[in-house]
Amino acid sequence: MYFGDHEPPHFHVRYQGFNSSISINQLVIESGELPPKILRLVQEWAKYHQDELKENWELCKNDQLPKSIKPL
């Protein structure tokens, strides 16, 4: 996530030269692309941490540091 980023709520994923933006609410790619296996892993992680992602989005909107979220 980036401070002052545009709506709708999303987070950015970088993986081996791939870049994408993932919707926090629908957990789908908004822009960019990821290999299918990596997208499934990201979606699994995001589903488990969706509330934390939403909280971090609000923190970043208010120029506050996001909280750490455990990886898969």
C-alpha positions in Angstrom: 0.0 0.0 0.0 1.1 3.5 -0.6 0.3 6.7 1.4 -2.4 8.8 -0.3 -3.1 6.1 -3.0 -6.3 6.2 -5.1 -9.6 4.5 -4.3 -10.9 1.8 -4.4 -9.0 0.0 -1.5 -6.2 -2.2 -2.9 -2.7 -3.5 -2.3 0.2 -4.0 -4.7 1.9 -7.2 -5.4 5.3 -7.7 -7.0 6.6 -11.1 -8.0 9.5 -11.9 -10.3 8.9 -9.1 -12.8 5.1 -9.2 -12.4 3.3 -6.2 -10.9 -0.4 -6.1 -10.0 -3.0 -4.3 -7.9 -5.4 -6.4 -5.9 -8.8 -5.2 -4.8 -9.2 -5.6 -1.0 -12.9 -6.0 -1.2 -13.2 -8.5 -4.1 -9.7 -10.0 -4.0 -9.3 -9.8 -7.8 -6.7 -8.1 -9.9 -7.6 -4.5 -10.7 -4.5 -4.0 -12.9 -1.4 -5.8 -14.0 -1.0 -9.6 -13.9 0.3 -12.5 -11.9 0.9 -16.1 -12.7 -2.3 -18.1 -11.8 -0.6 -20.1 -9.0 0.8 -16.9 -7.4 -2.6 -15.2 -7.7 -4.3 -18.1 -5.9 -1.7 -17.8 -3.0 -2.1 -14.1 -2.8 -5.9 -14.4 -2.7 -5.7 -17.1 0.0 -3.5 -14.9 2.1 -5.6 -11.8 1.5 -8.9 -13.6 2.4 -7.4 -14.6 5.7 -6.1 -11.1 6.4 -8.9 -9.0 4.7 -9.8 -7.2 7.9 -6.2 -6.3 8.6 -5.8 -5.1 5.0 -8.9 -2.9 5.3 -7.5 -1.4 8.6 -4.1 -0.7 6.9 -5.8 1.0 4.0 -7.5 3.4 6.4 -4.2 4.0 8.2 -2.4 4.8 4.9 -5.3 7.1 3.8 -4.6 9.1 7.0 -0.8 9.1 6.4 -0.2 6.7 9.3 2.1 3.7 9.1 0.3 0.4 8.3 0.6 -2.5 10.8 2.6 -5.6 9.9 0.7 -8.5 8.5 2.0 -12.1 8.7 3.0 -13.7 5.4 1.7 -17.1 4.2 
